[in-house]
Amino acid sequence: MIRLERVSKIYESGGKKVEAVKDVSLHIKKGDIFGIIGFSGAGKSTLLRLVNLLERPTKGNIIVDNYDLNSISSKDLRQLRRKIGMIFQTFNLFNSRTVYGNIAYPLRLEKKSKEEIHQRVTELLQFVGLEDQADKFPEQLSGGQKQRVGIARALATSPDILLCDEATSALDPETTNEILNLLKKVNEEFNITILLITHEMNVIRKICNRVAVMENGRIIEEGEVFNIFSNPQEKTTKNFISSVVNEKLSSSLLEKLRKDHERKLYRIVFSGDTASQPILSTLTAKHNIHFNIIYGSINELQNQLFGNLIVEFIGADSQIEEVLKELTEIVEVREVTNGES
Ligand code: ADP
């Protein structure tokens, strides 16, 4: 659906060059909810503007819906623009137009008849749950309602792709969840491919199936959300994950745990099927030792469970060795050292 091949974007301002996007290759498939996460300045907005056809790449190719943006005709470009909807952190609504007027706007631009516009806007108002707000003006709405209008307006021309620029960053956690659920519904009911940028791992965890982590203009890690969460490779990715998955212990707590528990501590990471099986109790019973869970969490991700526990084993050293050997064949096991909390 969207393919970026070795794309770079260099801005030149005041005689200085800024390489905002560096050699990025990505493939977003039809039906994906693809998230790009990174800190401020990582290059996310530039990447989104490249896909949105607002910026031209300095190097590389961008292919959207089988059109190569380097060689697209202006007629096809106009056509393609209609297939891409966009929503924004600050909603970008027309304050002088009502909710109805905002949603109708892109249809008026397309010179649709009054009846067609009325039918489509009514459908969309219902879809986003704002049937009773049609005559209100944006300033009379809450942030969540404004974003619902933004979503309805983006959907008005029945796009194939929805781009979301930090769409929930201005909202409280509860409203964020409502809007994320609505985006999931957009994806599932209309089979619209969603590309979103965010600095919040919570957004990725809640709705994305794939994620790319961006840093200094580059994609440093990319893959299925479940795989990235259960086995992150890069430090930045680990930091983002620890902001939503409570797996990191403070060094003071680790020190205290070490004082209270003199034995070696092990971090065990379960994912998928292994997270719901009684592996620890089965293995420790088999080798006649005990285990003690010191700290841990089990989370839901993409309809799968994944757990992260710190345990100590109590029993004969030789038996503990046997349990560790067998455990390592099934799940990820690491001894917790002072450097890793
Ligand atoms: P993010 O969305 O991840 O915060 P941006 O894509 O906005 O990142 O910015 C990436 C880098 O490109 C930053 O160093 C930013 O200052 C620079 N940049 C973004 N837009 C422009 C522009 N129009 N002109 C010059 N530099 C820009």
Residues whose N, C-alpha, C, O or C-beta is under 5 A from the ligand:
A	BS01	ADP	Y11 S13 V18 A20 F39 S40 G41 A42 G43 K44 S45 T46
